[in-house]
Structure formats: C-alpha cells, structure tokens
Amino acid sequence: MPAATANQTIGPYWHLIEHAEWADLTRFGAQGEVITVGGQVLDGDAAPVADAAIEIWQADPPADATFPGFGRTRCDAEGRFRFRTLKPGPVAGRGNAWQAPHLALVLHARGVLKPLFSRLYFAGDRRNESDPLLSAITDPARRETLLARETAPAHWHLDIRLQGEDETVFLAL
Amino acid sequence: MSDPAPFRPPMPGGQPDYDTPSYGSTAKRHPKAALIAVPTTLTEASGPRFSPLHFPALADLSVTSGKPALGERIIVAGRVADEDGRPVANTMVEIWQANAAGRYDHPGDQHDAPLDPNFHGEGRVFTDSEGRYRFVTIKPGSYPWRNHPNAWRPNHIHFSLFGSGFAQRLITQMYFPGDPLLDLDPIYLSIADRAARARLIARFEIALTQPEWALGYRFDIVLRGRGATPMENA
C-alpha cells in the first residue's frame, strides 16, 4: 500500500463547501454547558488571515445524534472566527494520564500546504497543571498560546498567530 | 482501556513543507518554531462521524435544478483506504472546483471568465462499505493566479476527507493526466517526492468511462495508517 496521499492547500475558494451552521455544534439540540469560543487569526505581519477555515473537534462530550463534536467556520475580513459548542470535560490520555478539557483545532488556508493542528485549553482550569501536552511545553510563554481566556461569561477567546512573536504552538500529530 | 495505536509518521518527502518559498503565500503563514509532537490520544484517534441524514449527498455537480452545466462531463471515482490497505467506509468526501471556464462560483474569484448559472461546484458523498466513492462533474478549467508572472493553476478538483481519526484529516487536490501546467505549479511541486506527487494525478480509465456519456477518471486516496502494532483483541 502506498504512503498517505499528500496534502495540498485548501486555497482561497473553499467557502464553496462552507455551511455557516456548522459553526454551531449545538444546532441539533445538544444539552450541556453552552460556550462560545472565538479569536482572531494573524499572519507573520500581524495582518488578519481573512480566508482561513478553522475546524474544531472534541472527544468530550462524546459525539452522538445531537452533538457532532465537530465544527467548521470561516475567518471574516478581520480574521475573526467564532463557534458555539458545549464545554468539554477531561479526556483520557495515554496510560493512566488524564488530559485537561480541550478542543482540537485545525487551520486550513491559502498559503498553508497541509493542515495546521493545535489545541485550545481553558485558562484557569486547575487540570491544566497536570495535562501531559501542556506540561511538555517548557516555555510558559509558549504554553500561554494554547490557553483561551474567558473574556465574557461563557465566552472564551484565543488568537491564533501563524508566525512571529507569540507564535501559536502547532502540533505534529 | 488500552492506548490507541499511534498514527504512522509521514513518509519523508511525501507531504509538502509549510515553508515553501516558491509558493509566495506561505511566507507569512508558516510557523517558524518547531512543531510539538503529540502522542496519539483519544482526541487524535477519534473523529467526527457525519450522518448522511444531516449532511445529504451531492454526488452530481453537472446538473443544477435539472439544467446541465457547460463543459466536459466527467466521472470521478475511487477508493479510500488507509496505509494498511483497509478500506475507509462511510467516510465523508467533500469536493469543490472551478467551472469549465476556470472560474469559481465565489465572490473572491475575479478571473475574467464566465460563471455558469448551472454549475456551483460543491460535492459531497459518503464512501460505501468498501471505501468507494463516485462523483459526476464537469472538467474544471485552468485559471491564472498571481504567485509569479504568467502563473496558471493546472486543472484540479479540491478534496477534503476525515477518516476515522482527527489526525487523518486530509485536504488535497486531484489533478488530470497530461496537464502541461503541473511541472510549472509550485503547489503541486511542493511535494518533494516525485512518486508521492504523481499520486495526486487521476488516471483516465476506460472501464469507468460511460459510453456516449462521460469520461471516467480514477482517483484513489490513502489516509494515514495506525502503525505496525496489531490491535489487541478486546
């Protein structure tokens, strides 16, 4: 069997497969602690990335008929994105470890030749202290790039910086 | 609960680099810090399951409200498997593309080529139990872009796949055999391994071609495998 098919950029016209409602993971009637998560995507010149697609996946709460666990949204002209979802709980890690509540993030854009993976954690959650991934990032400033802030009740904010000062921690999965 | 089997690392040269100077838009959009390796956990090993109930199939892009789009009708079909050769069943395959004139039905596309009211360019199907998928569409045209002087994209169809684990997420482009623009295209050439990039070129297949109706192109897709460790019997 050949190796995995190569990725190519999503390009600037991916909105042909965009459905705005995918940004709302509660649209099928899921019950739980509803939150919004949003932020701004910036490039190496701190210019907004206006044509990116942002996707989230969460293993908790488990996906079912009312909760897809997955969302996709666009960035607007200022590079801003926003999802409505349920706040995740902790997720099993490897061995006996537990991972702090988090969302998996992936960014696709023109000029990005393969998916850029990251994660969003919730600042102030005491479980962050023992999270294996956060603990593996020794530089506290870099760790901060994965911590969303609650800027309004039930609204969590995280900017994604593709390059430069405060560059977001991206992951090799 | 046992740990999920890790995904295989990418084959050297088999994936593009984020930093690809010949493709200008990567300059300010590639991370400069090293990526942090994450061992496979439930987060990466699980992934969305799309129900055709919520995400209805759009398998024929060549007709809109009963009216045929302009251009050369084609069949694009193939099989989705993982690196271990296992079919990836019931997974969502999304496609999007320019029309026959090389124009996207997208407000951002200002190329001086006509739109086709009967062609939107979005498709979505689910693979069957053996990982097979099939679309009917129109052969997309080439179009200019501003990466370098006289730059033209080869004819291509964009593909998006999920697989069963989030780490298998794939966004790619399918190309057509014999396209002279391929060897001038920095996006295609961003894949260092020649054989790996050639696998993005669909094969014309007479057996897939429907007489008196449409040419058939086969495009098989491989998603990341889960390493050599055999799964334990639960």
Interface residues (C-beta under 8 A of the other chain):
Chain A: M1 P2 A3 A4 T5 A6 N7 Q8 T9 I10 G11 P12 Y13 W14 H15 L16 I17 F28 D43 G44 D45 A47 V49 D51 E55 W57 Q58 A59 A63 A65 P68 G69 F70 V91 A92 G93 R94 G95 Q99 H102 A104 V106 H108 A109 R110 G111 V112 L113 K114 P115 L116 F117 R119 P132 L133 A136 I137 R142 L162 Q163 G164 E167 T168 V169 F170 L171 A172 L173
Chain B: M1 D3 F7 R8 P10 M11 G14 Q15 P16 D17 Y18 T20 Y23 G24 S25 T26 A27 K28 R29 H30 P31 K32 A33 L35 I36 A37 V38 P39 T40 T41 L42 T43 E44 S46 G47 P48 R49 F50 S51 H54 A81 D82 E83 D84 G85 E94 I95 W96 Q97 A98 Y104 D105 H106 G108 D109 H120 G121 E122 R124 H158 S160 F166 A167 R169 L170 I171 T172 Q173 I187 Y188 S190 I191 A195 A196 R197 R199 L200 I221 V222 L223 R224 G225
